[in-house]
Amino acid sequence: MRQNRFFHLATAVMLAICISGCEKETPKEPVTPPDPDPTPVPEIVEIERITLSEQSLRLAVGENAALTVAVEPAEAKDSAVTWLSTAADVASVNDRGEISAVSKGEALIIAECGNKKDTCAVTVYEPAKIGDWYYSDGTWSSEMEDGKEIIGIVFYTGDPTSQDPALKADFPGCTNGLAVSLTADEGRSSWQAEYQSYWDLEEGFVGRWAEANVPDYASISSGIEPEDNLNRILGYNNTKVLEAFNAAAENAAWPANIMDKVHSFRSEVSAPETSSGWYLPSVKELSLLCAGEFDGNIRDISDIMISNREIIDAKIEEAGGTAFQGMGYLSSTEYWKEGEEDAYSYAFRVRFEDGATIQNLKDNARYRVRMILAF
């Protein structure tokens, strides 16, 4: 009996287990994973402005220049630049903004980036040549141009600032050459009429005063050796020294009265703003004007081998000016030689008859003054 009960109980348990194991689990709902962070859409930054490195350029035929572009803001989406010249036969431009000056004239270089533009005005000119007309607007030409006022003749081509530090400091752009005025100031002049009083009372001369009071200028005084300032273009420098000397109250009794001619001429004939303004030529500049380039010490010139004077005189006369002919002209260069007893008595002049460089007594009023300018 007990056995039967046990049997029935065990059977019931096994049956329950079997039934329980055969029941299906209720399926779970699928879980959707969260979306990953979306890829950010980049912000489009529009170009607001472009600016060229230069707004205007002045180039000689054959010269090159390069423009750069600043894009604002810097992170703008498209900074590719397109370049264009309105006159490629005058000034051409490539896709890197490099400009080539082709022929005389004017052109507008246009840079475009996005829908923004900027421009650079380019003026192309012919390099100056000896004998060119020099005009009141600061330009020059080989052929006379109608409607322009001629104020000078080009007598030297090259960079005068390479020799004259004062000129380079004040007018660094005057690197094309030198021009001489059409006319000489009326009358004649001495260099320093009261030089003897200055020496007797002060034991001085202009160069010594300048060394003590305006030492930044090159010496206005020179000997006659090849290495001396006699052989340097220094007229602008010398003129500035003479102006400073005359402006000093202690020199009121013995001014360099040659400067009177400079002030008088400046008041009568205006110089272009792009030039140095009129000044007294150094002895080297007078030599260039008369004899042209000389490979050596200008002190050795005793007869003109290659003459600028004839070229310049012909041009001056054609323009109705006053030719040089064989006259003597005073320079802004003072003579000095250490140990020479009366060296303080002289300044240099150039004799235009043969190009000779001569020491001239400072109170000698027999000679003329002619103005030049750098451009």
For each residue, the residues with C-beta under 8 A, 3 or more apart:
1: 4 5
2: 5 6
3: 6 7
4: 1 7 8
5: 1 2 8 9
6: 2 3 9 10
7: 3 4 10 11
8: 4 5 11 12
9: 5 6 12 13
10: 6 7 13 14
11: 7 8 14 15
12: 8 9 15 16
13: 9 10 16 17
14: 10 11 17 18
15: 11 12 18 19
16: 12 13 19 20
17: 13 14 20 21
18: 14 15 21 22
19: 15 16 22 23
20: 16 17 23
21: 17 18
22: 18 19
23: 19 20
24:
25:
26:
27:
28:
29:
30:
31:
32:
33:
34:
35: 38
36:
37:
38: 35
39:
40:
41:
42:
43:
44: 77
45: 73 75 76 77
46: 76 77 114
47: 50 71 72 73 76 77 78 79 113 114 115 116
48: 72 73 76 116
49: 71 72 116
50: 47 69 70 71 72 81 111 113 114 116 117 118
51: 69 70 72 118
52: 55 67 68 69 109 111 118 119 120
53: 67 68 69 70
54: 57 65 67 120
55: 52 119 120 121
56: 120 121 122 123
57: 54 65 99 120 121 122 123
58: 122 123 125
59: 63 64 65 91 99 101 122 123 124 125
60: 63 101 124 125 126 127
61: 101 102 103 104 124 125 126 127
62: 101 127
63: 59 60 101
64: 59 98 99 100 101
65: 54 57 59 98 99 101
66: 96 97 98 99
67: 52 53 54 93 97 98 99 109 111 120
68: 52 53 97
69: 50 51 52 53 81 97 111 113 118
70: 50 51 53
71: 47 49 50 74 76 79 113
72: 47 48 49 50 51 76
73: 45 47 48 76
74: 71
75: 45
76: 45 46 47 48 71 72 73 79 114
77: 44 45 46 47
78: 47 113 114
79: 47 71 76 113
80: 113
81: 50 69 97 111 112 113
82: 95 111 112 113
83: 93 94 95 97 109 110 111 112
84: 93 109 110 112
85: 88 90 91 92 93 99 107 108 109 110
86: 107 108 109 110
87: 90 91 105 106 107 108
88: 85 91 92 93 102 107
89: 92 102 103 105
90: 85 87 101 102 103 104 105 106 107 122 124
91: 59 85 87 88 99 100 101 102 105 107 109 122 124
92: 85 88 89 99 100 102
93: 67 83 84 85 88 97 98 99 100 109
94: 83 97 98
95: 82 83
96: 66
97: 66 67 68 69 81 83 93 94 111
98: 64 65 66 67 93 94
99: 57 59 64 65 66 67 85 91 92 93 109 122
100: 64 91 92 93
101: 59 60 61 62 63 64 65 90 91 122 124
102: 61 88 89 90 91 92 124
103: 61 89 90 124
104: 61 90 124 125 126
105: 87 89 90 91 123 124
106: 87 90 121 122 123 124
107: 85 86 87 88 90 91 121 122 124
108: 85 86 87 119 120 121 122
109: 52 67 83 84 85 86 91 93 99 119 120 121 122
110: 83 84 85 86 117 118 119
111: 50 52 67 69 81 82 83 97 117 118 119 120
112: 81 82 83 84 116 117
113: 47 50 69 71 78 79 80 81 82 116 117
114: 46 47 50 76 78
115: 47
116: 47 48 49 50 112 113
117: 50 110 111 112 113
118: 50 51 52 69 110 111
119: 52 55 108 109 110 111
120: 52 54 55 56 57 67 108 109 111
121: 55 56 57 106 107 108 109
122: 56 57 58 59 90 91 99 101 106 107 108 109
123: 56 57 58 59 105 106
124: 59 60 61 90 91 101 102 103 104 105 106 107
125: 58 59 60 61 104 139 140
126: 60 61 104 129 141 142
127: 60 61 62 157 176
128: 132 140 154 157 176 177 375
129: 126 132 142 154 157
130: 154 155 156 157 292 308 311
131: 142 153 154 311 312 315
132: 128 129 140 141 142 153 154
133: 140 141 142 144 145 148 150 153 154 315 319
134: 140 150 151 152 153 154 179 375
135: 138 139 140 141 145 148 149 150 151 272
136: 148 149 150 151 270 272
137: 148 149 272
138: 135 272 273 274 275 375
139: 125 135 148
140: 125 128 132 133 134 135 154 176 179 375
141: 126 132 133 135 144 145
142: 126 129 131 132 133
143:
144: 133 141 150
145: 133 135 141 148
146:
147:
148: 133 135 136 137 139 145
149: 135 136 137
150: 133 134 135 136 144 182 319
151: 134 135 136 179 181 182 269 271
152: 134 179 180 181 182 372 373
153: 131 132 133 134 179 180 182 312 315 316 319
154: 128 129 130 131 132 133 134 140 157 177 178 179
155: 130 177 178 179 180 288 289 308 312 372
156: 130 160 177 178 285 288 289
157: 127 128 129 130 154 176 177
158: 162 177
159: 162 175 176
160: 156 163 164 167 174 175 177 178 233 236 374
161: 164 167 168 171 172 174 175 374
162: 158 159 168
163: 160 232 233 234
164: 160 161 167 168 218 232 233 234 235 236 237 374
165: 168 169 217 218 237
166: 169 170 217 218 236 237 240
167: 160 161 164 170 171 174 236 237 276 374
168: 161 162 164 165 171 172
169: 165 166 172
170: 166 167 236 276
171: 161 167 168 174 236 275 276 374
172: 161 168 169 175
173: 274
174: 160 161 167 171 274 275 276 374 375
175: 159 160 161 172
176: 127 128 140 157 159 375
177: 128 154 155 156 157 158 160 374 375
178: 154 155 156 160 233 285 288 372 373 374 375
179: 134 140 151 152 153 154 155 275 372 373 375
180: 152 153 155 281 289 312 316 370 371 372
181: 151 152 184 265 269 278 321 370 371 372 373
182: 150 151 152 153 316 319 320 321 322
183: 269 321 322
184: 181 322 329 368 369 370
185: 189 261 264 265 368 369 370 371
186:
187:
188: 365 366 367 368 369
189: 185 257 258 260 261 330 365 367 368 369
190: 193 257 258 362 363 364 365
191: 195 256 257 258 330 334 347 360 362 363 364
192: 195 198 206 254 255 256 257 258 347 362 363
193: 190 254 257 362 363 365
194: 197 198 253 254 255 363
195: 191 192 198 199 205 254 344 345 362 363
196: 199 200 345 363
197: 194 200 201 253 254
198: 192 194 195 201 202 204 205 251 253 254
199: 195 196 202 203 204 205 344 345
200: 196 197 203
201: 197 198
202: 198 199
203: 199 200
204: 198 199 208 209 344
205: 195 198 199 208 209 221 334 336 344
206: 192 209 210 220 221 241 242 245 256 334
207: 210 211 219 220 221 334 336
208: 204 205 211 212 221
209: 204 205 206 212 213 245 248 251
210: 206 207 213 214 215 217 219 220 241 244 245
211: 207 208 215 219
212: 208 209 215
213: 209 210 244 248
214: 210 217 240 241 244
215: 210 211 212
216:
217: 165 166 210 214 220 237 240 241 244
218: 164 165 166 229 232 234 237
219: 207 210 211 222 229
220: 206 207 210 217 229 234 237 238 241 242 332 333 334
221: 205 206 207 208 229 333 334 335 336
222: 219 228 229 230 283 333 334 335 336 348
223: 228 230 335 336 337
224: 228 230 297 299 335 337 357
225: 228 230 297
226: 231 296 297
227: 231
228: 222 223 224 225 231
229: 218 219 220 221 222 232 234 282 333
230: 222 223 224 225 283 284 297 298 299 333 348 357
231: 226 227 228 284 297 298
232: 163 164 218 229 282 284
233: 160 163 164 178 282 284 285 288
234: 163 164 218 220 229 237 238 282 284 332 333
235: 164 238 239 279 280 281 282 284 285 331 332 372
236: 160 164 166 167 170 171 239 240 276 279 374
237: 164 165 166 167 217 218 220 234 240 241 282
238: 220 234 235 241 242 280 282 332 333
239: 235 236 242 243 259 262 279 280 332
240: 166 214 217 236 237 243 244
241: 206 210 214 217 220 237 238 244 245
242: 206 220 238 239 245 246 256 258 259 280 332
243: 239 240 246 247 259
244: 210 213 214 217 240 241 247 248
245: 206 209 210 241 242 248 251 255 256
246: 242 243 251 255 256 259
247: 243 244
248: 209 213 244 245 251
249: 252
250:
251: 198 209 245 246 248 254 255
252: 249 255
253: 194 197 198
254: 192 193 194 195 197 198 251
255: 192 194 245 246 251 252 259
256: 191 192 206 242 245 246 259
257: 189 190 191 192 193 260
258: 189 190 191 192 242 261 262 280 330 332 369
259: 239 242 243 246 255 256 262 263 280
260: 189 257 263 264
261: 185 189 258 264 265 369
262: 239 258 259 265 266 278 279 280 369 371
263: 259 260 266 267
264: 185 260 261 267 268
265: 181 185 261 262 268 269 278 371
266: 262 263 269 271 277 278 371
267: 263 264
268: 264 265
269: 151 181 183 265 266 278 371
270: 136
271: 151 266 275 276 277 278 373
272: 135 136 137 138 275 375
273: 138
274: 138 173 174 375
275: 138 171 174 179 271 272 373 374 375
276: 167 170 171 174 236 271 279 373 374 375
277: 266 271 373
278: 181 262 265 266 269 271 371 372 373
279: 235 236 239 262 276 332 371 372 373
280: 235 238 239 242 258 259 262 330 331 332 369 371 372
281: 180 235 285 286 289 329 331 332 370 371 372
282: 229 232 233 234 235 237 238 285 286 331 332 333
283: 222 230 286 287 298 331 332 333 348 349 350 357
284: 230 231 232 233 234 235 287 288 298 333
285: 156 178 233 235 281 282 288 289 331 372
286: 281 282 283 289 290 329 331 349 350 370
287: 283 284 290 291 294 298 301 350 355 357
288: 155 156 178 233 284 285 291 292 293 308
289: 155 156 180 281 285 286 308 309 312 324 350 370 372
290: 286 287 304 307 308 309 324 350 352 355
291: 287 288 294 298 301 304 305 306 307 308 309 355
292: 130 288 306 307 308
293: 288 306
294: 287 291 298 301
295:
296: 226 300
297: 224 225 226 230 231 300
298: 230 231 283 284 287 291 294 301 357
299: 224 230 357
300: 296 297
301: 287 291 294 298 304 354 355 356 357
302: 354 355 356
303: 354 355
304: 290 291 301 307 309 354 355
305: 291
306: 291 292 293
307: 290 291 292 304 310 311 355
308: 130 155 288 289 290 291 292 311 312
309: 289 290 291 304 312 313 324 352 355
310: 307 313 314
311: 130 131 307 308 314 315
312: 131 153 155 180 289 308 309 315 316 324
313: 309 310 316 317 323 324 325
314: 310 311 317 318
315: 131 133 153 311 312 318 319
316: 153 180 182 312 313 319 321 322 323 324
317: 313 314 320 321 323
318: 314 315
319: 133 150 153 182 315 316
320: 182 317
321: 181 182 183 316 317
322: 182 183 184 316
323: 313 316 317
324: 289 290 309 312 313 316 327 329 352 370
325: 313 352
326: 351 352 353
327: 324 352 367 368
328: 349 350 351 352 358 360 366 367 368
329: 184 281 286 324 349 350 352 367 368 369 370
330: 189 191 258 280 347 349 360 367 368 369
331: 235 280 281 282 283 285 286 347 348 349 350
332: 220 234 235 238 239 242 258 279 280 281 282 283
333: 220 221 222 229 230 234 238 282 283 284 347 348
334: 191 205 206 207 220 221 222 346 347 348
335: 221 222 223 224 343 346 347 348 359
336: 205 207 221 222 223 343 344
337: 223 224 340 343
338: 343
339:
340: 337 343
341:
342: 345 346
343: 335 336 337 338 340 346
344: 195 199 204 205 336
345: 195 196 199 342 361 362
346: 334 335 342 343 359 360 361 362
347: 191 192 330 331 333 334 335 359 360 362
348: 222 230 283 331 333 334 335 357 358 359 360
349: 283 286 328 329 330 331 357 358 360 367
350: 283 286 287 289 290 328 329 331 355 356 357 358
351: 326 328 354 355 356 358
352: 290 309 324 325 326 327 328 329 355
353: 326 356
354: 301 302 303 304 351
355: 287 290 291 301 302 303 304 307 309 350 351 352
356: 301 302 350 351 353
357: 224 230 283 287 298 299 301 348 349 350
358: 328 348 349 350 351
359: 335 346 347 348
360: 191 328 330 346 347 348 349 364 367
361: 345 346 364
362: 190 191 192 193 195 345 346 347
363: 190 191 192 193 194 195 196
364: 190 191 360 361 367
365: 188 189 190 193
366: 188 328
367: 188 189 327 328 329 330 349 360 364
368: 184 185 188 189 327 328 329 330
369: 184 185 188 189 258 261 262 280 329 330
370: 180 181 184 185 281 286 289 324 329
371: 180 181 185 262 265 266 269 278 279 280 281
372: 152 155 178 179 180 181 235 278 279 280 281 285 289
373: 152 178 179 181 271 275 276 277 278 279
374: 160 161 164 167 171 174 177 178 236 275 276
375: 128 134 138 140 174 176 177 178 179 272 274 275 276
